[in-house]
């Protein structure tokens, strides 16, 4: 199978378990789940699915010769994402505290309700081993470390939001290597370039005002629909469009639902005003402190750039916005 990827180009996939997982119901569903949440009202050209990203994590791990089990774990790492991705954290109110971890919290339980365990069993893979992130340090690490998940989504986001060119991605990838199960840049200059890209993404996208509006308003819309039983818990593990279609039937007769719909579709003017606001939105903030080679040593960027520790400390804290809507 030849898979055409926006970041890594045309890639041949031959591993039987990967091909079977790509066609599993759980992974295919991710084609209908937007990576960004509900961004079309704020960034109309930013379409990217959780499927795109999941395959990207697999391809990145494959490119760097990670073990097959880690490649499998990378491919399936997002199957527990609900519709509209991290917006569900705001529907469940956990996002209001700056956390976006609903998907992580339910991953193990949700995965076991899908067709994936049977596929893993067919290939004699231990489900419990796959479920333990500690077994896969290349795939997943906590901020501010690099991991395949973080590297892949930042590339996709930099293409969409910053116009990052293919040759720039190739250059960054060429300057990455694996050392003792850590992602390491070969030069401080490459580490700084990548970290600066991530910083721009965090300020303008991950923790920026448009994200604060989108995450909170979409979460409020979904939360209200759940509260009113317009949708149920099973629906939120379907697809974005299926949920929108189901809720739409109730908008003509529900004034509050229409208001929430207008907010999430950017149809009302909104300002960040801590002195007069309708709702508060807290955004998870992200920044990296990559490892890089300095002569014979491997150091963090914060150890060689004296300005980076302060930037890291300031950026990593959740960002709070106070949203005032006007007609």
C-alpha positions in Angstrom: 0.0 0.0 0.0 1.3 3.5 -0.9 0.1 6.1 1.6 0.4 9.8 0.6 1.1 11.9 3.7 1.2 15.7 3.8 4.4 15.7 6.0 6.3 12.6 5.0 5.2 12.2 1.3 4.4 8.9 -0.4 5.2 6.0 2.0 4.9 2.3 1.3 3.2 0.3 4.1 3.6 -3.4 4.0 3.4 -4.6 7.6 0.2 -6.8 7.8 -0.8 -5.7 11.3 -0.5 -2.0 10.3 -2.6 -2.5 7.2 -5.3 -4.3 9.3 -5.3 -1.6 11.9 -5.6 1.1 9.2 -8.8 -0.6 8.2 -10.2 -1.2 11.7 -13.4 0.5 12.6 -11.7 2.3 15.5 -9.0 3.9 13.4 -11.2 4.6 10.4 -13.6 6.6 12.7 -10.8 9.1 13.3 -11.2 10.3 9.7 -14.4 12.0 10.9 -12.8 13.6 14.0 -11.2 17.0 13.4 -7.7 17.3 14.8 -8.2 20.9 15.9 -11.7 20.7 17.3 -14.1 23.0 15.4 -11.7 25.4 13.7 -13.5 26.0 10.5 -15.1 29.1 11.9 -11.8 30.6 13.0 -9.2 29.0 10.7 -11.2 27.8 7.6 -8.2 26.2 5.8 -6.9 24.2 8.8 -8.7 20.9 8.1 -6.8 17.9 9.5 -8.2 14.7 10.9 -7.1 12.6 13.9 -6.6 9.8 11.3 -4.1 12.0 9.5 -2.2 12.6 12.7 -2.3 9.0 13.9 -0.9 7.7 10.7 1.7 10.5 10.8 2.9 9.4 14.2 3.2 5.8 12.9 5.2 7.0 9.8 7.5 9.1 11.9 8.3 6.2 14.2 8.8 3.9 11.2 11.1 6.4 9.6 13.3 6.4 12.7 13.2 2.5 13.0 11.3 2.4 16.2 10.2 -1.2 17.2 7.1 -2.4 15.5 5.2 -2.5 18.8 5.9 1.2 19.2 4.8 1.9 15.7 1.5 0.0 16.5 1.1 2.1 19.7 1.7 5.3 17.7 -1.0 4.4 15.1 -3.7 3.7 17.7 -2.7 6.3 20.3 -5.7 8.6 19.5 -8.5 6.1 19.0 -10.2 7.3 22.2 -10.6 10.9 21.0 -14.2 12.0 21.0 -15.8 14.2 18.4 -14.2 17.6 18.1 -11.1 16.4 19.9 -10.1 18.5 22.9 -13.4 20.4 22.9 -14.9 17.5 24.8 -12.7 18.5 27.8 -14.6 21.7 28.0 -17.9 19.9 27.7 -16.8 17.7 30.6 -15.5 20.8 32.4 -12.0 19.4 32.8 -10.7 21.9 30.1 -11.8 24.8 32.3 -8.9 23.9 34.6 -6.4 24.0 31.8 -6.4 20.2 31.3 -7.0 18.4 28.1 -6.7 14.8 29.3 -10.2 13.3 28.8 -8.9 11.1 25.9 -5.9 9.9 28.0 -8.0 9.1 31.0 -10.4 6.9 29.1 -7.9 5.4 26.6 -7.4 2.0 28.2 -11.1 1.4 28.9 -12.3 2.7 25.5 -9.7 0.8 23.5 -11.0 -2.5 24.9 -14.5 -1.7 23.5 -13.2 -1.5 20.0 -12.1 -4.1 17.4 -8.4 -3.4 18.1 -7.8 -6.0 20.9 -8.9 -8.8 18.5 -6.4 -7.6 15.9 -3.6 -7.4 18.5 -4.5 -10.9 19.7 -4.4 -12.2 16.1 -0.8 -11.1 15.9 0.1 -12.3 19.4 0.6 -8.9 20.8 0.0 -8.2 24.5 -2.8 -5.6 25.0 -1.6 -4.6 28.4 1.9 -4.0 27.1 0.5 -1.8 24.3 -1.6 0.1 26.8 1.4 1.1 29.0 3.0 4.3 27.7 6.1 3.7 29.7 7.0 1.0 27.2 7.1 3.6 24.4 9.3 6.6 25.2 9.7 7.6 21.6 6.0 7.8 21.1 4.9 9.6 24.3 6.6 11.9 26.8 5.4 14.7 29.0 6.1 18.3 28.2 8.5 19.9 27.6 10.2 16.8 26.1 10.0 15.8 22.4 8.0 12.7 21.4 6.7 11.4 18.1 3.1 12.6 18.9 4.3 16.1 19.6 6.7 16.3 16.7 4.1 15.1 14.2 1.3 17.4 15.2 3.6 20.4 15.4 4.7 19.7 11.8 1.1 19.5 10.6 0.2 22.7 12.5 3.2 24.6 11.3 2.2 23.7 7.7 -1.3 24.9 8.3 -0.7 28.0 10.4 2.8 29.1 9.6 3.2 28.0 6.0 6.2 25.7 6.9 7.7 24.4 3.6 8.5 20.8 2.8 12.2 21.5 2.6 12.1 23.0 6.1 10.5 19.8 7.5 13.0 17.7 5.7 15.8 19.8 7.2 14.5 19.4 10.7 14.0 15.7 10.3 17.5 15.2 8.9 18.9 16.9 12.0 17.0 14.6 14.4 18.3 11.3 15.8 17.5 8.8 18.5 19.9 8.5 21.4 19.0 6.2 24.3 15.3 6.4 23.4 15.4 10.2 23.3 14.8 12.5 20.4 17.9 14.6 20.0 18.8 17.4 17.6 22.3 17.1 16.1 23.0 20.8 16.5 21.8 23.6 18.9 20.7 25.7 15.8 18.2 23.0 14.8 17.0 22.6 18.3 16.4 26.4 18.6 14.7 26.6 15.2 12.3 23.8 16.1 11.6 25.3 19.6 10.9 28.7 18.0 8.4 27.1 15.7 6.7 25.5 18.6 6.7 28.8 20.5 5.0 30.6 17.7 2.4 27.8 17.4 1.7 28.0 21.2 1.3 31.8 21.2 -0.9 32.0 18.1 -2.7 28.7 18.1 -2.4 26.2 21.0 -3.0 28.9 23.7 -4.1 31.8 21.6 -7.4 33.7 21.8 -9.0 31.9 18.7 -8.4 28.6 20.4 -9.8 29.8 23.7 -13.0 30.9 21.9 -13.3 27.7 19.8 -12.6 25.2 22.6 -14.9 26.8 25.2 -17.8 27.6 22.9 -17.8 24.3 21.2 -17.5 22.5 24.5 -20.4 24.5 25.9 -22.5 23.6 22.8 -21.7 19.9 23.2 -22.1 20.0 27.0 -25.5 21.6 26.7 -26.6 19.1 24.1 -25.6 16.3 26.4 -27.4 17.9 29.3 -30.6 18.2 27.3 -30.2 14.6 26.0 -30.0 15.8 22.4 -27.0 13.6 22.1 -25.7 10.8 24.4 -22.3 9.5 25.5 -22.3 7.0 22.7 -22.7 9.8 20.1 -19.6 11.6 21.2 -17.6 8.6 20.0 -19.0 8.8 16.6 -18.0 11.5 14.1 -18.2 15.3 14.2 -20.7 15.5 11.4 -23.0 12.8 12.9 -23.2 14.8 16.1 -23.8 18.1 14.4 -26.6 16.6 12.3 -28.2 15.1 15.4 -28.1 18.3 17.4 -29.3 20.5 14.5 -32.8 19.0 14.8 -33.3 20.8 18.1 -32.0 24.3 17.3 -35.2 25.8 15.9 -37.0 25.3 19.2 -34.1 25.9 21.7 -33.0 29.5 22.0 -30.0 28.8 24.2 -28.8 26.1 21.8 -29.0 28.7 18.9 -27.0 31.1 21.0 -24.3 28.6 21.7 -24.3 27.6 18.0 -23.7 31.3 17.0 -20.9 31.6 19.5 -19.1 28.5 18.3 -19.5 29.6 14.7 -17.9 33.0 15.3 -21.1 34.8 14.5 -20.9 37.1 17.5 -18.3 39.7 18.2 -16.1 38.7 21.1 -13.4 40.4 23.2 -11.1 39.4 25.9 -12.2 41.5 28.9 -11.4 40.5 32.4 -13.5 43.3 33.8 -16.7 42.3 32.0 -17.1 38.8 30.6 -19.7 36.1 29.9 -17.5 33.1 30.2 -13.9 32.2 31.1 -11.8 30.0 28.9 -8.5 28.4 30.0 -6.1 27.1 27.4 -3.5 24.4 27.9 -0.2 25.8 27.0 2.6 23.9 25.3 6.3 24.5 24.8 9.3 22.2 24.3 12.8 22.2 25.7 14.6 19.8 23.2 17.8 17.9 23.7 20.6 18.6 21.3 24.3 17.7 20.8 26.9 20.2 22.1 30.2 18.7 21.2 30.4 15.3 22.8 27.6 16.2 25.3 23.8 16.1 25.0 22.1 19.1 26.7 18.7 20.7 26.8 18.1 24.0 24.9 17.5 25.7 28.3 21.1 24.8 29.3 22.7 26.5 26.3 20.3 29.4 25.7 20.1 31.5 28.9 16.8 33.1 27.7 15.0 29.9 27.2 14.2 29.0 30.9 12.3 32.2 31.4 10.4 31.8 28.1 9.6 28.2 29.1 8.3 29.1 32.5 6.1 31.9 31.1 4.7 29.9 28.2 4.0 26.6 29.9 1.5 28.0 32.3 -2.2 27.7 31.2 -3.5 30.9 29.5 -6.8 32.4 30.8 -9.2 34.5 28.7 -12.4 36.3 29.7 -14.8 36.3 26.8 -17.4 39.0 26.3 -19.9 38.4 23.4 -21.9 41.2 21.7 -24.5 40.9 19.0 
